Amino acid sequence: MSGVPFFELSSVSKSFGSTEVLSGIQLGLDEGEFLAIVGFSGSGKTTLISLMAGLVEPDAGEIRMEGSKIAGPGPDRGVVFQNYSLLPWLTVYGNVELAVKQVFGDWSAARRKEHIEHYIEMVNLTPARDKYPAELSGGMRQRVSVARALAIDPKILLLDEPLSALDALTRASLQDEIERIWEQDRKTVVLITNDVDEAILLADRIVPLRPGPRASLGPDFRVPLARPRDRRAINHDPQFKKLRNEITQYLVAEGRHANPGAQALGLSLPELEPADLRAPRRPALSR
């Protein structure tokens, strides 16, 4: 990348107690880019997204947006968490309204209402605008979270495995919604995921996170597939298959390197032969 990146992590490290979770993270994003970070569970992905959001501070290094250092959370970064994080006593409209009031408190009530309803409609939840989270499915709750994050008009959208708790059909539907919304707004997006296929379907660029402790980022994998992407079509695309194999093989190799004991546990297996079902059975011994 040439010039100053729109969003940048420079030599960022983070420890919890005596464990260094992330070490020397170097990452730059262009404005409007859709980046996916893939990795194993427990490798530090949520810590990384929390650092980007300003929810935790790095022990070393800096995080900058448009050249300015990030010193805490702010409305320029919208976050969608895995667990929805909705207030159960507020409706769909109320959960989105709460965020909009915090950021656009000087707007008139009519302007706020129009703005809120625009984003509820964007995630196809207008018929459910007056329902409470307990009345919604998991997929619908996550749509509310996406609408709330987008409604504050952030410069960058941070998605922390937002679809991992959903069933396969709901997950596929929301993947399509996220791509459609991104095509409309072209926000800068960072998606944390452990699903390589999801990363290829949605992202412009994929960066693996090496297993921790002291996790760091691996090489870039560019996604050459044209948009919009049809999940049924790309499954037969040679470029998709090649990229999926490359990323998967890289992750598997890194996992083995980080945990060499997984390759050989030192167990001696007995030598067994399959039973010959045609052979006559021995009579049972009488007591």
KOLTORFI-600149 format. One record per atom (N, C-alpha, C): residue in three letters; x, y negated, z. Coordinates in steps of 0.001 Angstrom, whole numbers, plus 524288, in hexadecimal, padded with zeros to 5 digits. Each point is the difference from the previous one (the first is absolute). Example, Ala and Ser with C-alpha at 12.3 -4.5 7.8 and 13.67 -1.06 7.14 Angstrom:
2
ala833868163A81E78ala7FC867FB5A80000ala803847FB5080000ser7FEA27FBE67FD30ser803347FB5A8003Cser7FCFE7FBBE802DA
END
This chain:
287
met803408049F80000met7FCC07FB6180000met803697FB2680000ser7FE6B7FC0E7FD01ser802FB7FB357FFB2ser7FD8C7FBF58038Dgly803437FC6680204gly7FE047FBDC80352gly7FE97801FB80565val7FCEC7FCD8802E5val7FE5D8015E80546val7FB14803577FFC7pro7FFFB804A28025Epro7FB50803417FFF1pro7FB7B7FD42802BAphe7FB47801367FE58phe7FB5D7FDD280279phe7FFAB801B5805B6phe8013080500800F1phe7FFFC8022D80551phe804E58034A8008Dglu802BF7FF7980466glu805238027E80069glu80125801D48058Cleu8020D804BB80057leu80233801FB804E3leu805DA800867FF2Cser802FA7FD9080362ser805AF7FFD87FF61ser802A38026B804C4ser80258804A37FF43ser802EB802C48041Cser7FCD88009280501val7FB118019C7FF77val7FC6E8004E80478val8009C80541802CCser8008A7FFB980521ser80047804AD80345ser7FC4C7FF658049Dlys7FDF98046B801E8lys7FC747FFDE80475lys800A2804E780343ser8007A7FF2F8052Bser8007480454803B1ser7FBA37FFB7803FCphe7FE958048980210phe7FC80800588046Fphe802D4803308042Agly801667FD748043Fgly8033F80294803E6gly8055B801277FDBAser801B0804D38008Dser80526801817FDFEser7FFC58021A7FA72thr7FB5C800227FDACthr7FF64802377FABDthr7FFB77FBAF7FBF1glu803B0800107FC5Fglu7FFE37FC487FBABglu7FC87802557FBB8val7FB647FDBE7FF61val7FC2B8021D7FC57val801647FE987FA6Aleu801297FAFB7FF0Cleu8015E7FE147FAD3leu805617FD7C80033ser80301800C17FBDAser805507FDF77FFF2ser8015C7FDB17FAB1gly801797FAFB7FFF8gly802087FD807FB4Dgly7FC397FFE37FB76ile7FB0D7FED280104ile7FC0A7FFF27FBD5ile800E17FB537FC6Agln800A1801197FAFBgln800937FBF57FBF5gln7FB92800A47FC19leu7FCDC7FBE47FF4Fleu7FB87800697FC7Dleu7FE717FA9E7FE16gly7FEF37FF9D7FAF9gly7FE0F7FB217FDC6gly7FB5A8010D7FC84leu7FC177FC8780032leu7FB4D800897FCCDleu7FF347FB277FCBBasp7FE2D800D47FB3Basp7FE587FBAC7FCACasp7FA597FE9C80137glu7FE837FB287FF0Bglu7FAA07FE67800C9glu7FC74802F57FC38gly7FBA98020F80203gly7FC50802EF7FCD6gly80160805B67FF48glu8044F801C280249glu801AF8056E7FF6Aglu7FCE38038F803A9phe7FF04804BB7FE3Cphe7FD848040C80331phe804368040B80131leu801C180012804E3leu8042F8037E801B1leu7FDCE804378038Bala8019F804D97FF34ala7FE91804478037Cala804E880211802A6ile7FF9F800DD8051Cile804358026380306ile7FE1380548801D4val802BF804227FE63val7FE598055480156val804018026E803A6gly7FE178036F80350gly803908029980399gly7FD25803E780362phe8030F802CF80320phe7FDDD803F180378phe7FD677FD79804B0ser7FC7F802DF8028Bser7FDC07FE34804E5ser8045D7FF8580411gly7FFD47FBC0802FAgly803F07FF2E80406gly8050B7FDA47FE11ser8002E7FE6D7FB08ser804DF7FDDA7FDE7ser800947FA2880106gly7FBED7FD7180205gly800627FA6F80136gly7FCE17FC837FC61lys7FC4E802387FD11lys7FD097FCE57FC3Dlys7FCA87FBD6802ADthr7FD578018980446thr7FCAD7FC43802C2thr803487FBCE802A3thr8048D8016E801F6thr8038A7FC0E80237thr8019A7FC197FBD3leu80108801E77FB54leu801907FC967FBBCleu7FBA77FC2B7FE99ile7FB29801E37FF92ile7FBAC7FC877FE9Bile7FEE77FC2E8046Eser800C9801A5804EEser7FF3E7FC8380476ser8040B7FBA480003leu804B9801317FE54leu8040B7FBFC7FF77leu7FE787FC127FBCAmet7FE1A801E57FB8Cmet7FE637FC827FBCCmet7FB817FC74801BBala7FC77802358032Cala7FB7F7FD05801CCala801677FC258044Bgly804A38009980246gly801877FC9D8044Bgly7FDE7801C68053Bleu7FDF4804C680046leu7FDDB80206804DFleu80449801BB803BCval8047B8016E7FDFBval804A88010C80325val804937FD1D7FD7Dglu803E37FED68032Cglu8048F7FD257FE16glu80482803B67FF00pro803137FF137FBE3pro8049A8034F7FF0Dpro804357FEF980414asp803118040180120asp8047C7FF4F80380asp804957FD7F7FD29ala80022800CC7FAE8ala804297FDB17FCCBala7FDC97FEF27FA9Dgly8024B7FC417FD49gly7FE437FEAB7FAC4gly7FB957FC117FFFDglu7FE227FEAE7FB53glu7FBE07FC1B7FF5Eglu7FBE6801CD7FC1Bile7FB417FE16800CBile7FBBB800D87FC52ile7FE3C7FA9E7FE35arg7FFD57FF267FADCarg7FEBE7FAD57FDE2arg7FBB9800617FBDFmet7FCAF7FC097FFF0met7FC207FF6E7FBE1met800D87FAB77FD71glu800B8800207FAE9glu801137FB447FCFAglu804797FCDE80265gly803E9802D3801FFgly804AB7FD9480227gly7FFA57FE70805ABser7FB578002880263ser7FF577FE6B8057Cser7FFD0804CF80381lys802AA7FFB68046Flys8003C8046B8039Dlys7FAB6800E980293ile7FE77804F380064ile7FB2F8017E802A7ile8012180090805D1ala7FCE67FD438032Cala800E480010805A3ala7FB598022280304gly7FC4E802657FD5Cgly7FB608021B80298gly7FBB0800EC7FC0Fpro7FB7E801F9801CFpro7FBA1800E37FC68pro7FDC67FAE37FE05gly7FD848002D7FB65gly7FDB17FB4F7FDC4gly7FC27801637FBC0pro7FC997FC507FE93pro7FC00801047FC08pro8022B800AA7FA7Easp8050A7FEF57FF48asp80254800E77FADCasp800FA805C87FF03arg7FF2B8034480412arg800A6805A77FF84arg7FB13802AE8020Fgly7FD29802927FC77gly7FB63802FA80191gly80173805AD800BBval7FE0E8026A8043Dval8016E8056580144val7FB248036480035val8004C8048B7FD83val7FBE5803F480062val8026F804CB8029Aphe7FDFC801568049Ephe8022E8044D802FEphe7FD42805257FEACgln8025C8043A801C7gln7FDD28052E7FF0Bgln7FAEB800D280307asn7FF807FD97804A4asn7FBA4801288037Aasn7FB8E7FBFD7FFBCtyr7FF907FD167FBC2tyr7FBBA7FC517FEE9tyr800517FB088034Eser800938006F80539ser8008D7FB768037Dser7FB7F7FC267FF7Aleu7FB3C802017FFFDleu7FB617FCB07FFC5leu7FDB87FF478057Dleu7FD6D7FB91800DEleu7FD5D7FF10804F4leu7FA968027C7FFBBpro7FEDF803C18036Cpro7FB36803197FF75pro7FAFD7FCEB800FBtrp800467FB87802B1trp7FB517FCF580128trp7FECA7FBF87FBBEleu803407FFDD7FBE1leu7FF107FC6F7FBA6leu7FE7B803167FB24thr7FCBE7FDA67FCC6thr7FE6B8026A7FB0Dthr8046D7FF9E7FC08val7FF178022D7FB6Aval803B77FF657FBAFval801107FA2D7FF27tyr7FBDF7FCFC7FF8Dtyr8008B7FA5F7FF2Etyr802ED7FD7C8048Agly7FEA180186804CDgly8026F7FDA480492gly805C88012280072asn801A9804C17FEA0asn805918015380043asn8032B7FCC47FC20val7FDE57FF3A7FB54val802BF7FCCB7FC24val7FFC27FA3C80199glu7FB827FE5E80201glu7FF527FA8B80198glu803D07FE7080446leu801078038E803A8leu8038C7FECD80451leu8055F7FE5D7FE00ala80202802E27FC26ala805177FEB77FDC9ala7FFCD7FAE57FCF0val7FBD67FF387FD04val7FF887FB4A7FCC6val7FFA37FB1B80369lys7FD328005280455lys7FF8C7FB8980389lys805487FE7F8024Fgln8033C803F280126gln8051F7FEEE80241gln803887FD157FC38val7FF91801577FB03val8038A7FDB57FC1Aval7FDAB7FB267FD79phe7FAE8800127FF1Bphe7FD757FBA87FD3Ephe7FBD17FD7B8037Agly801947FEC2804C5gly7FC587FDCA803C2gly7FDE97FAAA7FE89asp802BE7FD2E7FC8Aasp7FE447FAC37FE88asp7FC29800137FB65trp7FEEA804A57FDD8trp7FC41800557FBB6trp7FA707FF5C80216ser7FC817FE677FC92ser7FA7B7FFC38016Bser7FDD98058180070ala7FBAE80091802E5ala7FD908051E800B6ala7FE57802507FABEala7FE097FCBF7FC7Dala7FE3B801DF7FAE3ala804978020C7FCC7arg804637FD4080033arg80497801B67FD05arg802198051F80226arg800348007C80532arg801D7804D780263arg7FC75804917FE85lys7FAE77FF2580025lys7FC47804267FEB6lys800CD801E37FA66glu800997FC657FC67glu800E1801757FA88glu805198030A7FF5Fhis804097FE40802C8his80526802847FFC2his7FFBB8059080226ile7FD79800A18047File7FF8E8052380282ile7FCF8803C67FC8Bglu7FBA87FE327FDF4glu7FCC3803667FCC7glu802B48017F7FAE5his8036A7FC987FE1Bhis803018014A7FB49his80376804C7800F5tyr802A88002880481tyr803968045480103tyr7FD1D804F2801A9ile7FB837FF6A8028Aile7FCD38049C8012Aile7FE13802757FAECglu7FE7C7FCB77FC54glu7FE54801FA7FAEAglu80490802757FD0Bmet8049F7FDCC8009Fmet8049A802027FD42met8010E805B18016Bval7FEE780173804EAval800EB8056F801A3val7FAEC8032B7FFE5asn7FC137FDF97FD37asn7FB13802CF7FF2Aasn7FD298016580511leu7FFC17FC37803A7leu7FD5C800F8804F8leu7FB6E7FC46800FCthr7FE3F7FD307FC02thr7FBB17FC57800C7thr7FB258029780257pro7FE71804AC7FE46pro7FB678027B80269pro800C68014C805C8ala804EC80045801D4ala801148017380575ala801E67FB6180339arg7FF4C7FB367FE1Carg802477FB5F80296arg7FE307FF578059Casp7FB51801DD80167asp7FDDF7FF428053Casp80052804E880360lys802EB803D27FE2Alys800AE804CB80313lys804C77FF8E80390tyr7FFDF8031380440tyr8044C80028803B6tyr803B7804777FE96pro804F37FFBD801C3pro803C68041D7FEA2pro7FE1D805868012Aala7FD13800BD80441ala7FE1E8054380155ala7FC2D8021C7FBF3glu7FDC77FC867FCEAglu7FC39801A27FC07glu80296800FD7FAB6leu805247FF5E7FFBAleu802D28006D7FB14leu80340804F77FFD5ser800F1801EB7FB54ser803A98045D7FF47ser805967FDF980093gly803AF803B280058gly805797FE6C80068gly801C57FCC47FB5Egly7FE55801857FB58gly8017E7FD157FB59gly7FDCA7FA857FFF9met7FB257FF6C801DDmet7FD967FAD880037met802B17FC8C80407arg801898023D80462arg802D07FCF7803FBarg805267FDF37FDD3gln8029C803587FCFCgln804FA7FE367FDD2gln7FF207FBC77FBEBarg7FB9F8002B7FD3Farg7FEB97FBD07FC52arg7FF537FAD1802DFval7FD9680035804A3val7FF697FB3E8032Aval805617FDD88016Fser80397803778017Cser8054D7FE508015Eser802B57FD627FB65val7FF3D802307FB58val802547FDB37FB4Fval7FD987FAA47FEECala7FACA7FFAA8006Aala7FD577FB007FF1Bala801D87FBE7803E2arg800878017B804E9arg801BF7FC548040Aarg8058B7FE0B7FEECala8036C803977FE5Eala805647FE6A7FEE1ala800477FC657FB45leu7FCE9801277FBF4leu800127FCC97FB49leu7FD677FAB6800DBala7FC197FFC48038Aala7FCF37FB41800BDala8032C7FB8A80262ile8045B8012B8028Eile803477FBCE8021Dile803D07FDF17FBDBasp7FF88802277FB37asp803237FE517FB8Aasp805D98003680126pro801FD804A080187pro8058F8006F80142pro803617FFCF7FB18lys804E47FEB0800B2lys803B28001E7FBA8lys801E2805897FEE7ile7FFDC8034180405ile801AC8056C7FF67ile7FC598037580328leu7FE99804827FDC6leu7FC7D803B18028Aleu8032C804C880194leu7FFCF8015B8050Dleu802FB8045980226leu7FC3B804638016Aleu8009E8047C7FD82leu7FC728046E800ACleu802E280476802AFasp7FE9D80105804ECasp802B0803F58031Casp7FD0E8052A7FFD6glu80121803347FC0Eglu7FD608050C7FF3Fglu7FA197FF7B800BFpro7FD787FC667FD39pro7FA817FEDA80109pro7FC428045C7FE73leu801C8803C57FCEAleu7FC70804007FDFCleu801298057080222ser803E0800718035Fser801D5805368018Cser7FC0C8030780348ala7FC647FD41802AAala7FC3C802B580357ala7FAF48016D7FD22leu7FFC57FEE27FAF0leu7FB2E800C57FD09leu8000B8052E7FD16asp7FB59801F27FECBasp7FFA4804C17FCE1asp801B67FED17FA66ala80100804177FCFCala802637FF667FAD3ala7FCAD7FCB07FC55leu7FADF800D57FFEFleu7FCAC7FD187FC66leu7FFB87FA3B80177thr7FF737FEE08051Athr7FFD97FA8D801C1thr805377FD5F7FF02arg8042E802E1800DCarg805367FDD27FF1Darg800B87FE8F7FA45ala7FE5E803647FC7Fala8007C7FEE87FA68ala7FCC97FB387FE84ser7FB457FF9B80236ser7FCA57FB837FEDAser802807FAE5801C7leu8024880008804B5leu8026A7FB2F801FEleu8051A7FEBE7FD2Bgln802BA803EC7FE36gln8049D7FEF87FCC0gln7FE767FCE47FB32asp7FBBC8019B7FD86asp7FE137FD367FB63asp7FE577FA708016Cglu7FD937FF528049Cglu7FE577FAD2801B7glu804B97FC73800EAile804108022480276ile804AD7FCE580111ile8028F7FE417FAECglu8003F8038B7FC27glu8024C7FE807FAFBglu7FCAB7FBD67FD4Aarg7FAD6800A380043arg7FC887FC2A7FD8Darg800907FAA080286ile800337FFE780536ile8008F7FB09802CCile8053E7FD837FECEtrp80414803377FFCCtrp8052F7FDE17FECFtrp800177FDAA7FA82glu7FD6D802867FC51glu7FFCE7FDEB7FAACglu7FD457FAB27FFE1gln7FC2F7FF2F80371gln7FD287FB0E8002Fgln8034D7FBA08025Fasp8026B801128047Easp802A67FBE680300asp805E47FFC77FF1Farg802488046E7FE87arg805AB8006B7FF35arg803187FE09804BClys7FE338018F804AElys802F27FEE1804BAlys804FD8034B80007thr803DE7FE35802D7thr804848034480118thr7FE3F8040D80402val8010A805057FEE9val7FE14804318035Cval8047A803A680177val8001B8017E8050Aval803728042F801CAval7FC868045080230leu80045804937FDA7leu7FCF28047F801ADleu8039A803F780292ile7FED18015A804DFile802BA80439802AAile7FCCC804FC7FF45thr802728041F7FE22thr7FD23804D07FF0Dthr803AD804A98005Easn7FDBB804A0800F8asn80315804D37FFADasn7FE45803497FB5Aasp7FCE27FDA87FC8Casp7FDD8802AC7FB77asp802A47FDEC7FB0Aval8034C8032E7FDA2val802EC7FE567FB65val7FC557FECA7FB73asp7FBFE803397FF3Dasp7FC4B7FF107FBBFasp7FD377FAC4800A8glu7FE857FEBE804CCglu7FD6B7FB018011Fglu803A67FB797FEBCala804EA8008180170ala803CE7FBE17FEEEala800977FF1A7FA21ile800528043E7FCF9ile800A47FF787FA54ile7FB257FDAE7FD84leu7FB6E8017C801F6leu7FB177FE037FDD7leu7FF837FA1B800B9leu801E27FDEB80468leu7FEF27FA9680166leu8048E7FC3B7FF2Bala804C9801CE8009Cala804677FC5E8008Dala802DD7FEDE7FAE2asp802D27FB9780008asp803B57FEB47FBDBasp80553802728011Aarg801288007A80518arg80522801E8801A3arg7FF4D8031C80505ile802FC8043D80076ile7FFAA8036E80494ile8056E8006280272val800217FF4A80533val804F080063802DDval7FF53803FF8045Dpro802FE8043180005pro7FFA3803CE80447pro802997FDEA804F1leu7FDCF8017780479leu8026E7FEE780504leu8027A80508801EAarg805277FFDA8009Carg802CD804B0801BCarg7FE5A801678058Cpro8001A8050C80155pro7FE6D801A480541pro8036A7FD9580433gly7FD9F7FEBB80472gly802CE7FDD18046Cgly8022C8044680379pro802767FE9180457pro800D87FA90801A4pro803F17FD367FC7Farg800677FAE1800B0arg803417FC907FCC9arg7FE4B8006A7FA4Aala7FAE67FFF37FF24ala7FDEB800707FAB2ala801737FB3B7FCC5ser800F7800E67FB0Aser801217FBCA7FC53ser7FD23801267FAEAleu7FFF67FC307FC80leu7FD2E8009C7FB17leu8035D802A07FBE2gly7FD838033C7FCCFgly802AF802A77FBC4gly7FFD87FCCB7FB01pro8010F802777FB8Cpro800297FD337FB02pro7FA917FEA17FE02asp7FFBD7FC157FCA2asp7FB177FE777FD84asp7FE6D804067FBDDphe7FAF4800F57FFAEphe7FDB88030B7FBBBphe7FBED7FC837FD66arg801087FE497FB3Earg7FC567FCB77FD2Aarg7FBB78035C7FD9Cval7FB3A7FDF880008val7FB8C802D67FDCAval7FED47FDBA7FAA0pro8011E802DD7FBC4pro7FF707FDE37FAB6pro7FA7F800807FDBBleu7FC518020A802F3leu7FACC801167FDF0leu7FCE27FAF97FF49ala7FD627FF987FB8Aala7FCE37FB507FECEala7FB3D7FFC28038Carg7FE2C7FB3A800F1arg7FB337FF2180302arg7FBA27FE627FC45pro7FB15800FD8019Bpro7FE47802F3804A0pro80119805CC7FF68arg800BF802A380466arg80182805797FFF2arg7FB588038280120asp7FF41803BE7FCB5asp7FBCE803D58008Casp80252804DE8028Barg7FE2680145804BBarg802508045A802E8arg7FF9F805297FCFFarg7FBD9800B57FCEEarg7FF80804D67FD0Barg803DC800397FB78ala800F57FB7F7FD9Cala8038E7FFDA7FB89ala805AE80085801A7ile801857FD5B80442ile8058F8000880168ile801CE8054C801EAasn7FC5F80348801C3asn8018B80544801A8asn80266803257FB8Ehis7FED87FE6D7FB2Ehis80221802B97FB67his804587FCD37FD5Casp801737FB9C80260asp803F67FC997FDB8asp80576801FD80168pro80365800F97FC21pro80547801ED8012Apro803167FC5180381gln7FF317FAD67FF69gln802CC7FC4280357gln7FE578008A805B1phe7FAEE800D7800DBphe7FE01800C680552phe80264804E68026Dlys80001804497FD11lys80214804E280207lys805CD7FF8580148lys802DE7FD6E7FC86lys805A07FF5B800D3lys801117FCB8804DEleu7FD267FBA280095leu800D27FC888046Bleu7FE7C802A78051Aarg7FBA6802CA7FFFEarg7FE55802C1804BAarg8041480406801A3asn8021F802DD7FC3Aasn803FE803E380146asn804EB7FD728022Cglu801A27FBA87FDABglu804BB7FD55801C9glu7FF707FE10805A2ile7FB907FD928012Bile7FF2E7FDE98053Eile7FF7980463803F6thr7FD03804067FE97thr7FF388046080393thr8051E802C980123gln8031E800F37FBF6gln805088029B800C1gln803A67FCB98035Ftyr7FFCB7FAD37FF32tyr8034B7FC8E80335tyr7FE708005D805BFleu7FAE27FFCD8010Dleu7FE238003880569leu801548053B80286val7FF5A804397FD0Dval8013E8052F80217val805CC8006480148ala803527FE0F7FC76ala805A88002C800E7ala801847FCC0804BDglu7FDA17FB6780098glu8012B7FCB380486glu7FE248028D8050Bgly7FB70802917FFBAgly7FE02802AE8049Cgly8039180469801B7arg8021B802E27FC42arg803A2804398014Darg805177FDE180234his801BB7FBAB7FDCFhis804DE7FD9A801E0his7FF627FE1380596ala7FB647FDCD8012Bala7FF0D7FDEA8053Fala7FF2380451803F8asn7FE13804807FE31asn7FED08045880384asn80219805127FDBCpro8052E800A580027pro8024E804A97FD97pro7FE23805128027Egly7FE257FFCB804D5gly7FE0D804AF8028Fgly7FB2F8022D7FD6Fala7FD517FC977FCE5ala7FB51801E37FD57ala80155803BD7FB97gln804F57FFCC7FE19gln80181803607FBAEgln8012980587801D5ala802778006180479ala8017C8052B801E4ala7FF8380015805E8leu7FC59802FF80203leu7FF2E800518059Aleu8033D8045380282gly802FD802DB7FCD0gly803488041880227gly7FD0A804DF801B9leu7FB6C800FB7FDC4leu7FCE78048980177leu80153804A77FC81ser8005B8049880255ser800EA804C67FCFDser7FAC6802BD7FF36leu7FE758008E7FB28leu7FB098027C7FED5leu800C9805D47FF1Epro7FC608033B801DEpro80082805B07FF2Bpro7FF3D801617FA4Cglu80288804367FE5Fglu7FF53801DB7FAA8glu7FB148034D7FFC8leu7FC387FE247FD01leu7FB03802B67FFA8leu7FEE58017E7FA60glu7FD0B804327FF57glu7FE428019E7FADCglu7FA138004D8000Epro7FD7D7FEBA7FBA1pro7FA4B8004D7FFE5pro7FE1E8058C800CFala7FBA48007C802B0ala7FDC88053280107ala7FDCF802527FAFCasp800A3805107FF6Fasp7FDC0802C87FB90asp7FA8B801D88018Fleu7FC1D7FD337FDFAleu7FAA98013380194leu7FE29805467FE00arg802F38021F7FC26arg7FE5F805147FDE4arg8020A8048380345ala803D67FEEC8034Eala80240804378032Fala7FC24801B180431pro7FFD78050F80120pro7FC5C801D780413pro801777FDE98054Carg7FC067FE8780304arg800FC7FDFF80537arg8015E80473803B2arg803707FECD803A4arg8013C803E380401arg7FB7C80078803BEpro7FEE7804A5801BFpro7FBAE80093803CEpro801697FD6080508ala7FBFB7FDBD80276ala800DD7FD5F804FCala8017D803FB80425leu803887FE9780373leu801A7803638042Dleu7FBB6800658041Eser7FEF0804BA80191ser7FC18800C08042Dser802747FEE680543arg7FCC67FDE78037Darg801FB7FED380536arg7FFC1804D380376
END
